[in-house]
Amino acid sequence: MLKIVSIQSFINLPESALLLDVRSEGEFEQGHIPGAISFPILNNEERKLVGTCYKKKGHNEAVLLGYELVGPKFTSYLAEAYKHFAGQVIYIHCWRGGLRSRIMANLLSSAGFEVNLIEGGYKTYRTVVLDFLNQAFTFHVLGGLTGCGKTEILQTLGDSGAQIIDIEKLANHKGSAFGAIGLPEQPTQEQFENNIFKHCVHFDFNKPIWVEDESRLIGRLQVPTGIYAGIRESFVYFLDYTFEERLAHIVSEYGVFDKQVLMETTAKLKKRMGDLINRQAIEALEIEDIPTWAALVLQHYDKQYYFGFGKREPASSQKINLHGSELISYLLSIKKAPVNV
């Protein structure tokens, strides 16, 4: 049985819904609906051949070539489907709900699968994602100088039932020049946006949504325009912790990493830190004096943060020096940010 469904209908389904993305491997790697399974009907090279044929010989010849390429593989498609998807309801899409997804949907449907073809395909999904991310957001922003442990506090809020967007987790990057150390490769910009959308599309926007105060760039990724504007324009709860407290956090977090990696990354900050301070930081690493290195780097990032924070409207933040469970209880009690402080 084959049925046509809207992308919105699919978005509203449970995360366990089985989605087959029949675009090529390259298209899938560039960006896909989170949770989708790559099940290409044409591989990268075959797709290129069909595209070239379309440009040179037109639609009909391209369709004929497409069927010539995929026809011999129908048996293998069905074998894979019987092996992995038997008894499940299947959702299928290609780039825009065209020939590729229709061929696969018809094949699986004729073989007894219950198949839903997503109208408009991935192109329509991306339109929904970008429209969502470009809307006006209002957040509760968790701010503070480097070393406050904002990410850990944000995660604790999430574990306690609050709505959070952990942008750094979704980006596989902690934000600073050292932010990629120890983390997997970052997703593509397109996939980053898809992941954010998937994470927060079902949030209750009448309730607080907590985010960390972020820069425009997280590693090589750009925070989506609407999300970033919301961060910059929303009220900030600023963790007012001492330099000593923050230094201890940085030492414990980064002191476990390879010193050569830390030196190479520190060297990249030479222009911003200044030659003398940068050299002192690297020399500290050479003798494994992590506290001195961390103190020099922390002073650099403090200046950077104050510069960016100073661009906010005055009366848009509140200093907090609570810790642990007392801090979490206080933040969870906040239902609406004050208009003025």
C-alpha positions in Angstrom: 0.0 0.0 0.0 1.3 3.4 -1.0 0.2 6.7 0.5 1.4 10.3 0.1 2.0 12.3 3.3 3.1 15.8 4.1 6.5 16.6 5.7 4.6 18.2 8.6 2.8 14.9 9.2 6.1 13.1 9.3 7.7 15.7 11.6 4.8 15.1 14.1 5.5 11.3 14.2 7.4 9.6 17.0 11.2 9.5 16.6 11.1 5.8 16.0 9.4 6.2 12.6 11.4 4.4 9.8 12.6 6.9 7.2 14.5 5.9 4.1 16.5 8.6 2.3 16.9 7.4 -1.3 19.2 10.2 -2.4 22.8 9.5 -3.2 25.4 9.1 -0.5 26.9 12.5 -1.1 23.5 14.2 -0.7 22.9 12.3 2.5 26.3 13.3 3.9 25.7 17.0 3.1 22.5 17.0 5.1 19.7 14.7 6.0 16.6 14.4 8.3 18.0 13.2 11.6 17.2 9.5 12.1 17.0 8.8 8.4 18.6 5.7 6.9 20.6 6.2 3.7 19.1 3.8 1.1 20.3 5.3 -2.2 18.5 4.3 -5.4 21.3 5.9 -7.4 24.9 6.2 -6.1 27.0 9.3 -6.5 28.4 8.4 -9.9 25.1 7.1 -11.3 23.4 10.3 -10.2 26.1 12.3 -12.0 25.5 10.3 -15.2 21.8 10.9 -15.1 22.3 14.6 -14.5 24.7 14.9 -17.4 22.3 13.0 -19.6 19.5 15.3 -18.7 21.5 18.4 -19.6 22.7 16.9 -22.9 19.8 14.8 -24.1 16.7 15.9 -22.1 14.2 14.5 -19.7 13.1 11.3 -21.5 16.6 10.1 -22.2 17.6 10.8 -18.5 14.6 8.8 -17.3 15.5 5.9 -19.5 19.1 5.9 -18.3 17.9 6.1 -14.7 15.7 2.9 -15.2 18.6 1.2 -17.0 20.8 1.9 -14.0 18.4 0.9 -11.2 16.4 -1.9 -12.9 19.1 -4.6 -12.4 19.3 -3.6 -8.7 15.6 -4.0 -7.8 16.2 -7.5 -6.4 18.9 -6.3 -4.1 16.8 -3.4 -2.9 14.0 -5.8 -2.0 16.4 -8.3 -0.3 17.7 -5.5 1.9 14.2 -4.3 2.7 13.0 -7.8 3.6 16.1 -8.3 5.8 16.0 -5.0 7.7 12.5 -3.5 7.4 10.0 -6.4 7.4 6.8 -5.7 9.2 7.5 -1.9 9.6 5.8 1.1 8.1 8.2 2.8 5.8 8.5 6.5 5.0 10.5 7.5 1.9 11.8 10.7 0.4 14.3 11.9 -2.2 15.3 15.5 -3.0 11.8 16.8 -3.9 9.5 13.8 -4.0 10.2 13.1 -7.6 11.1 10.0 -9.6 13.7 8.5 -7.4 11.5 8.2 -4.3 8.5 7.2 -6.4 10.3 4.3 -8.0 11.5 3.0 -4.7 8.1 3.6 -3.0 6.3 1.7 -5.8 8.8 -1.1 -5.7 8.5 -1.7 -2.0 4.7 -1.1 -2.0 4.3 -3.7 -4.7 6.3 -6.1 -2.6 3.9 -5.9 0.3 5.4 -3.1 2.4 3.2 -0.3 3.8 4.9 2.8 2.3 4.4 6.5 2.8 5.9 8.8 0.2 6.8 12.2 1.7 5.5 15.0 -0.5 8.0 17.6 -1.6 11.0 15.5 -0.2 14.0 16.9 1.5 13.7 20.2 -0.3 10.5 20.9 1.5 11.9 19.7 4.8 14.8 22.2 4.5 12.3 25.0 3.8 10.5 24.1 7.1 13.8 24.0 9.0 15.0 27.4 7.7 11.6 29.1 8.3 11.7 27.7 11.9 15.2 28.8 12.6 14.7 32.3 11.2 11.8 33.1 13.5 12.1 35.4 16.6 13.2 33.5 19.7 13.2 34.5 23.3 15.5 32.5 25.6 16.7 32.4 29.1 20.5 32.8 28.5 23.1 31.3 30.8 26.1 33.6 30.7 29.4 33.9 32.4 33.1 34.1 31.8 35.1 31.1 30.5 35.5 28.4 33.1 32.1 28.9 34.9 31.0 25.4 33.7 28.0 26.8 31.8 27.7 23.7 29.7 27.5 21.4 32.6 25.0 23.6 34.4 22.9 23.7 31.2 23.0 19.9 31.0 21.9 19.6 34.6 19.0 21.9 33.9 18.0 19.6 31.0 18.3 16.5 33.3 16.1 18.3 35.8 13.3 18.7 33.2 14.0 22.2 31.8 13.9 22.8 28.0 17.5 23.4 26.8 19.3 23.8 23.5 22.9 22.6 24.0 24.3 24.3 20.9 27.8 23.2 21.6 26.8 19.5 21.9 24.9 19.7 18.6 27.9 21.4 17.0 30.5 19.0 18.4 32.5 22.0 19.6 32.9 23.9 22.9 33.2 27.3 21.2 36.8 28.4 21.9 39.9 27.7 19.9 40.3 24.6 22.1 36.7 23.6 21.6 37.3 20.8 19.1 39.8 18.9 21.3 38.6 15.5 22.2 35.3 15.7 20.3 34.1 14.1 17.0 34.2 15.9 13.7 31.7 18.7 13.4 28.6 18.1 11.2 28.0 20.1 8.0 26.3 23.5 8.4 23.2 22.0 6.9 23.2 19.0 9.2 23.8 21.3 12.2 20.7 23.3 11.4 18.7 20.1 10.9 19.8 18.8 14.3 18.8 22.0 16.1 15.4 21.9 14.4 14.9 18.3 15.4 15.9 19.0 19.0 13.6 21.9 19.6 10.7 21.8 17.1 8.3 20.3 19.7 9.3 22.7 22.6 6.6 24.5 24.4 7.5 28.1 23.6 5.3 29.4 26.4 7.8 27.9 28.9 11.5 28.9 29.4 14.1 27.7 27.0 17.6 27.8 28.3 20.6 28.3 26.1 24.3 29.2 26.7 25.6 32.6 25.7 27.3 31.8 22.4 29.4 33.6 19.8 28.2 33.7 16.2 30.6 30.9 15.3 31.0 27.6 17.0 34.1 26.2 15.4 33.5 26.4 11.7 29.7 26.4 12.1 27.5 29.4 12.2 24.7 29.6 14.8 21.4 30.1 12.8 20.3 33.7 12.5 17.2 33.4 14.5 18.8 31.5 17.3 21.8 33.9 17.5 19.5 36.9 17.5 17.5 35.4 20.3 20.6 34.8 22.4 21.8 38.4 21.9 18.5 40.0 22.6 17.3 37.8 25.5 17.9 38.3 29.3 21.2 36.8 30.6 21.7 35.1 34.0 25.4 35.8 34.4 27.4 33.4 36.6 29.6 35.7 38.7 32.3 33.3 39.8 35.9 34.1 40.9 38.9 33.8 38.7 40.3 31.1 41.0 37.1 29.0 40.7 37.1 29.3 37.0 40.8 28.5 36.8 40.4 25.3 38.7 37.6 24.3 36.3 39.8 24.9 33.2 42.7 23.0 34.7 40.6 20.0 35.4 38.9 20.1 32.0 41.8 20.7 29.7 44.8 19.4 31.8 44.0 15.9 30.7 44.6 16.6 27.0 47.9 16.0 25.1 50.2 18.9 25.8 51.4 19.0 22.2 47.9 19.5 21.0 47.4 22.3 23.6 50.6 24.0 22.4 49.7 23.9 18.8 46.3 25.3 19.5 47.7 28.0 21.8 50.1 29.0 19.1 47.2 29.8 16.8 46.1 32.5 19.3 49.4 34.4 19.0 48.0 37.3 17.1 45.1 37.9 19.5 47.0 37.2 22.7 50.1 39.0 21.8 53.6 37.5 21.2 54.8 37.8 24.8 51.8 36.3 26.6 51.4 33.6 23.9 55.0 32.6 24.3 54.7 32.5 28.1 51.6 30.2 27.8 53.4 27.8 25.5 56.5 27.8 27.7 54.3 26.9 30.7 53.0 23.9 28.7 56.5 22.8 27.8 57.3 22.4 31.5 53.7 21.0 32.2 52.7 24.0 34.3 49.1 23.7 33.4 47.8 26.3 36.0 50.0 29.0 34.6 49.0 28.2 31.0 45.3 28.1 32.0 45.6 31.5 33.8 47.1 33.2 30.8 44.6 31.7 28.4 41.7 32.5 30.8 42.8 36.2 31.0 42.7 36.3 27.2 39.2 34.9 26.9 37.9 37.1 29.7 38.8 40.2 27.6 37.1 38.6 24.6 33.9 37.8 26.5 33.7 41.3 28.1 34.0 42.8 24.7 31.1 40.8 23.3 29.0 41.1 26.4 29.5 44.9 26.4 27.5 45.1 23.2 24.3 44.1 24.9 21.7 46.5 26.1 22.4 47.7 29.7 19.8 46.3 32.2 19.6 43.0 30.3 21.4 40.7 32.8 21.6 39.6 36.4 24.6 38.4 38.3 24.4 35.1 40.2 27.0 33.6 42.4 25.1 30.5 43.6 26.5 27.0 43.1 25.4 23.4 42.9 21.9 22.4 43.7 21.1 25.9 45.1 21.9 27.4 41.7 19.9 24.8 39.7 16.9 25.2 42.0 17.0 29.0 41.6 17.3 28.8 37.8 14.4 26.3 37.6 12.2 28.6 39.6 12.5 31.4 37.0 9.5 31.4 34.8 9.8 34.8 33.1 12.8 37.1 32.8 12.5 40.5 34.4 11.8 43.4 32.1 14.3 45.6 33.9 16.9 45.0 36.6 
